[in-house]
Amino acid sequence: MKSLVTTMMIVAMATPAYAQLTPGGAPGSGSSQGSKPGITVGGDKKAKSEDDLQYERELDQAYKSGLSKIPDKKANADPWGNVRGAVTPQSRK
């Protein structure tokens, strides 16, 4: 009984998501061509203008400047190091 209910819930939730993938335009446009929606990898790449390149250089320079301001990580201090000493206890048999 549980598996039937679970299956019905999965189908009910998947139907609205699949309905949004109508080919040929906006959701619910009525275009029923039976083909799957196309996927473009990479998209349309435009040539960057000189202003865009200058902006990216400034962002990169600001990023590197910010990284240089981060202090180096200090070595982990062992507050109990003096109490324990260098000798490790023997295991009991």
C-alpha positions in Angstrom: 0.0 0.0 0.0 2.8 2.4 0.9 4.6 1.8 -2.4 1.5 2.5 -4.4 1.0 5.8 -2.5 4.6 6.7 -2.9 4.5 6.0 -6.7 1.4 8.1 -7.1 3.0 11.0 -5.2 6.1 10.8 -7.5 4.0 10.8 -10.6 1.8 13.7 -9.3 4.9 15.8 -8.6 6.7 15.0 -11.9 3.8 15.9 -14.1 3.8 19.7 -13.6 7.6 19.8 -14.1 7.4 17.8 -17.3 4.5 20.0 -18.5 6.7 23.1 -18.3 9.0 21.6 -21.0 6.7 22.3 -23.9 8.6 22.6 -27.1 8.4 25.7 -29.2 7.9 28.5 -26.8 6.2 29.5 -23.6 4.7 27.0 -21.2 1.2 26.1 -22.2 1.5 27.6 -25.7 -0.4 24.7 -27.2 2.4 23.6 -29.5 2.3 19.8 -29.4 4.9 18.6 -31.9 6.0 15.6 -29.9 9.7 16.6 -30.0 11.9 17.1 -27.0 13.1 20.5 -26.1 16.6 21.3 -27.4 19.6 21.9 -25.1 22.3 24.3 -26.1 25.7 23.7 -24.6 27.8 26.8 -24.1 25.1 29.2 -25.4 25.7 32.2 -27.7 29.1 33.8 -27.0 29.4 37.4 -27.8 32.7 39.2 -28.4 33.6 41.2 -25.3 34.1 44.9 -25.7 37.1 46.7 -24.4 35.1 48.1 -21.5 34.1 44.5 -20.5 37.7 43.4 -20.6 38.9 46.4 -18.6 36.2 45.7 -16.0 37.2 42.0 -15.7 40.9 43.0 -15.3 39.9 45.4 -12.5 37.8 42.7 -10.8 40.7 40.2 -11.1 43.1 42.8 -9.6 40.8 43.5 -6.7 40.4 39.8 -6.0 44.1 39.3 -5.9 44.6 42.3 -3.8 42.0 41.0 -1.3 43.7 37.6 -1.2 47.0 39.2 -0.3 45.4 40.9 2.7 44.3 37.6 4.3 46.9 36.7 7.0 48.6 33.3 6.9 47.2 30.6 9.1 49.1 30.2 12.4 50.4 26.9 13.5 48.0 25.0 15.7 49.0 25.6 19.4 48.7 22.6 21.8 47.7 24.1 25.1 48.2 20.7 26.9 51.6 20.0 25.3 53.6 20.9 28.4 51.4 18.9 30.7 51.5 15.7 28.6 55.2 15.7 27.9 56.9 13.7 25.2 56.4 10.2 26.7 53.3 8.4 25.4 51.6 6.0 27.9 52.0 2.2 27.5 48.9 0.3 26.6 47.6 -2.2 29.2 47.4 -5.8 28.3 
